[in-house]
Amino acid sequence: MILYIGNKLSKYGFTPTSIETLGAKLSDHYPIDLVSDKRNKIVRFCDFIFTILKGRNKYKLIIIDTYSSANFYFAFASAFLAKLFHIPYVPILRGGSLPARLEKSPGLSAYLFRGSYKNIAPSMYLHQAFEALGYPVDYIPNNIDMKIYQCKRREIVRPRLLYVRAFHTIYNPTLAIHVLVDLLKKYDDAVLCMVGPDKDGTMKETVDLAQSLGVTDKVKFTGALTKPDWIALSADYDIFISTTDFDNHPVSVIEAMALGLPVVSTNVGGVPFLIDDQENGLLVPPRNRDAFVAAIAHYVENPIDAQLVAEKARKKVEAYDWEIVKKQWFDLIDLAKK
């Protein structure tokens, strides 16, 4: 029996995290408990601890989604109990700021990551960061089911922008509004669609900004959508933007690449390991609205180049198909359970 620890919160309107995507795929092949769906952080933490205590004699492996902020301590506590009961555990490195956490909490980090059965990095960015500090780490990328992403070829590229990400300060969604305002000075048909749930009140800030700048008729806020719904919606847009200040190996960007959307993203965290600038996407400095506008204009004015970029992007993310990645997970689990 496997225990997977993470934030299973999509029923509250949050974007599904790895425990609900990877966990569901693993459950087709292994008996697995997915914990926890408690919204309150303290209650969720208690659920983690109680589940480990209760199932200490049945679990053969514990998988832990590991982030860099408060949830880092949840992962540490879970690892402590796993060690106490001699259960092998596998942290999956999810937080784009985990390299900073390694420096900020060296003792706790050493206990958590040096005592694990395996540390799994879903991006080469975190793989390199952990290796540089001497931590053992294996690379298993984030994955998608390529068969559900119909790639659309765009003969004409219009300034129709799509943002798919939770509304949170670290993702800097307000930058998308400023980019739209500047873009409208050049293209009066520019529009923006922002898909995702609110996590910290940033959605209201973004909506208010659009209103104060007089572009509410040019912005569509959908809130959280199911994957099939936002995939269908993507056909109405021609360029995908990612304005984040921190990132790891963003699944939404991988999905955009699979859909044939040319991408403009900030060159932060693990994104440059995913996107080769001017090869399968365009990278710009964080918080640089001028660079964003210039990159978007390049796609609009050079649709053939945008098509080539999109085709190369689709080809690259084919390597992240679950049918390819799953063997790495199966091999890891089968060895750990022996």
Secondary structure as GFF3:
##gff-version 3
##sequence-region A 1 338
A	DSSP	beta_strand	2	5	.	.	.	ID=ss1
A	DSSP	three_ten_helix	10	12	.	.	.	ID=ss2
A	DSSP	alpha_helix	18	27	.	.	.	ID=ss3
A	DSSP	beta_strand	32	35	.	.	.	ID=ss4
A	DSSP	alpha_helix	41	54	.	.	.	ID=ss5
A	DSSP	beta_strand	61	66	.	.	.	ID=ss6
A	DSSP	alpha_helix	70	84	.	.	.	ID=ss7
A	DSSP	beta_strand	89	93	.	.	.	ID=ss8
A	DSSP	alpha_helix	98	104	.	.	.	ID=ss9
A	DSSP	alpha_helix	106	114	.	.	.	ID=ss10
A	DSSP	beta_strand	120	121	.	.	.	ID=ss11
A	DSSP	alpha_helix	124	132	.	.	.	ID=ss12
A	DSSP	beta_strand	138	139	.	.	.	ID=ss13
A	DSSP	three_ten_helix	146	148	.	.	.	ID=ss14
A	DSSP	beta_strand	160	164	.	.	.	ID=ss15
A	DSSP	three_ten_helix	169	171	.	.	.	ID=ss16
A	DSSP	alpha_helix	174	184	.	.	.	ID=ss17
A	DSSP	beta_strand	191	195	.	.	.	ID=ss18
A	DSSP	alpha_helix	202	212	.	.	.	ID=ss19
A	DSSP	three_ten_helix	216	218	.	.	.	ID=ss20
A	DSSP	beta_strand	219	223	.	.	.	ID=ss21
A	DSSP	alpha_helix	227	234	.	.	.	ID=ss22
A	DSSP	beta_strand	239	242	.	.	.	ID=ss23
A	DSSP	alpha_helix	251	258	.	.	.	ID=ss24
A	DSSP	beta_strand	263	266	.	.	.	ID=ss25
A	DSSP	alpha_helix	271	274	.	.	.	ID=ss26
A	DSSP	beta_strand	282	284	.	.	.	ID=ss27
A	DSSP	alpha_helix	289	301	.	.	.	ID=ss28
A	DSSP	alpha_helix	303	317	.	.	.	ID=ss29
A	DSSP	three_ten_helix	318	320	.	.	.	ID=ss30
A	DSSP	alpha_helix	322	336	.	.	.	ID=ss31
###
